[in-house]
Amino acid sequence: MARPVAQMTEPDNIVLTYLRRIDEKLDLLRADVHDLKVRMSHVEEAIGGINRRIDRVELRLERIERRLDLVEAT
């Protein structure tokens, strides 16, 4: 009767082993996704800064064009 008990606990151990491996991989994946979110936030902030600089350059260019009478004043 000892054998069936050993056979019953063995599959449980295998299942638990696989579940632990899956859990570890999930934790790594979670950390990777978090890192990607942080990096993406930095990229979005940088793009926002670039857009602001382009807007300022456009305003300066329009002002220069008006001063040189290259475009009609509105």
N, C-alpha and C positions, 0 to 999 in steps of 0.2 A: 504493500500500500504506500510505501514511501516514494516509489517511482512516480505514480501519477501526480503527487504533490509537487515533486521536482519538475515534472514536465509542465505543470500548470504555472509555476512561478517563472520558469525560463522564458516563455513567450512574453510575459509581463515585463520582464527585465529588458528584453529586446525592444519592446514597444516603448518603454520608458527611455531607453538609450536613444532611440530615434527621435522621440519627442524632445529630449534635451538638446540633441543636435539641431533640430529644427528651431527650437527656442533660441539657441545661441546664434544661429544664422539670422533669425528675425531681429535679434538685438543689433547685430552688425548692420543689417539693412536699415533699421531705424536710425542708427547713428549716421549712416551714409546719407539718408534722405535729409536729416537735420543739417548736415554740413552743406548739402546742395542748396537747401533753402537759404542758409546764411549767405552763401556765395552769390546766389541769385539776387538777394536783397542788395548786396554791394554793387552788383552789375546794374541793377535798376537805378540805384542812387547815382552812379557814375553817368548813366545815360541822361538822367534828369539834369545833372550839372552841365553836360555837354549841350543839351537842348537850351538851357538858360544862356550859355555863352553864345550859341548861334543866334538866339533872339537879340542879344545885345549887339552883336556884330551887324545884324540886319538893320537895327535902329540907327546905328552909327553910319552905315552905308547910305541909308535913306537921307539922313541929315547932310552928309557930304554931297550927295547928288543934288539936293535942293540948293545948297550953297553955290554949287557950280552951275546952277540952272540947267542941269541935265534932264530934269523932270519938272513937270508943272507942279506948283505948290497947290495943295488941296485945302 
